[in-house]
Amino acid sequence: MTATEFRNIALSLPGTMESSHMDHPDFRVRKKIFATLGHPDKTCGMVGLSPIQQNEFVADHSEIFAPVVGGWGAGGATTVYLKPATEEILRRAMILAWKNAAPKSLAKEFDE
């Protein structure tokens, strides 16, 4: 997975806009961040999962996902290691993160 591929997956989701937060790209749906790129470094991204979703992805794919260090991680912010990530696995995590941030009416319309 490359940063460009990560970006393309994020931007393929309805209502997503790319912005910037703390000097790295972020992806938002209706002004709520659901993913970022380049944090803590250029080899990583982040998806905003629930703690339960995070536990499942980390347990099933520990080479790809890890909780973000600190309080954000305890809340579900999940580091994505880009190199070992596959499009299929990242897309599943990204859709969940998007649905977590999207208004319920928009999330219901998106069925993938």
C-alpha positions in Angstrom: 0.0 0.0 0.0 1.3 3.4 -0.9 0.2 6.8 0.5 -1.4 7.5 -2.9 -3.4 4.3 -2.7 -4.5 5.1 0.9 -5.6 8.6 -0.3 -7.5 7.1 -3.2 -9.4 4.7 -0.9 -10.3 7.5 1.5 -11.4 9.9 -1.3 -13.6 7.2 -2.9 -16.0 7.3 0.0 -19.0 9.5 -0.3 -18.7 13.1 0.9 -15.0 12.8 1.7 -12.8 15.8 1.5 -9.0 16.1 2.0 -7.8 18.7 4.4 -4.8 19.2 6.7 -4.4 18.8 10.4 -1.2 19.2 12.4 0.9 19.4 9.2 -0.3 16.2 7.6 -3.2 15.3 5.3 -6.5 14.2 6.8 -9.7 12.9 5.3 -13.1 14.2 6.6 -16.7 13.5 6.1 -18.9 16.4 7.0 -16.0 18.1 8.8 -15.2 15.0 10.9 -11.8 13.4 10.5 -11.9 9.6 9.9 -8.4 9.0 8.6 -5.0 10.7 8.3 -1.7 10.2 6.4 1.8 10.7 7.6 1.5 10.3 11.3 3.7 9.4 13.1 5.7 9.3 9.9 5.3 8.9 6.2 5.2 5.1 6.4 1.9 5.2 8.3 -1.7 6.4 8.2 -4.5 6.4 10.8 -8.1 5.3 10.8 -10.6 6.2 13.4 -12.1 2.9 14.6 -14.2 2.2 17.7 -12.2 0.4 20.4 -14.0 -2.9 19.6 -13.3 -2.5 15.9 -9.7 -1.6 16.7 -9.2 -4.7 18.8 -10.5 -6.9 16.0 -8.3 -5.4 13.3 -5.2 -5.5 15.6 -5.9 -9.1 16.6 -6.4 -10.3 13.0 -3.8 -8.1 11.3 -1.1 -7.0 13.8 1.4 -6.5 11.1 -0.9 -3.8 9.6 -2.7 -2.2 12.6 -1.7 -1.0 16.1 -3.4 1.4 18.5 -2.1 4.9 18.3 0.1 5.6 21.4 -1.7 7.4 24.2 -5.3 8.4 24.8 -6.3 8.7 21.2 -5.4 5.1 20.7 -7.5 4.0 23.7 -10.4 5.7 22.0 -9.9 3.8 18.8 -7.4 5.8 16.8 -5.5 3.1 14.9 -2.1 3.3 13.2 -2.0 1.7 9.7 1.4 0.5 8.6 1.2 1.1 4.8 3.7 -1.3 3.4 2.1 -4.5 4.6 -1.5 -3.3 4.1 -3.6 -4.7 1.3 -6.3 -2.8 -0.5 -9.0 -5.2 0.7 -8.1 -5.0 4.4 -7.5 -1.3 4.4 -10.8 -0.6 2.6 -12.7 -2.6 5.2 -11.1 -0.6 8.0 -11.5 2.7 6.1 -15.2 2.1 5.5 -15.8 1.5 9.2 -13.8 4.6 10.1 -15.9 6.6 7.6 -19.2 5.2 9.0 -18.0 6.1 12.5 -17.6 9.7 11.4 -20.4 10.1 8.9 -23.8 11.4 9.8 -26.2 8.4 10.2 -28.3 9.5 7.2 -25.3 9.4 4.9 -23.8 6.2 6.4 -27.1 4.4 5.7 -27.0 5.4 2.1 -23.5 3.8 1.7 -23.8 0.1 1.5 -20.6 -1.7 0.6 
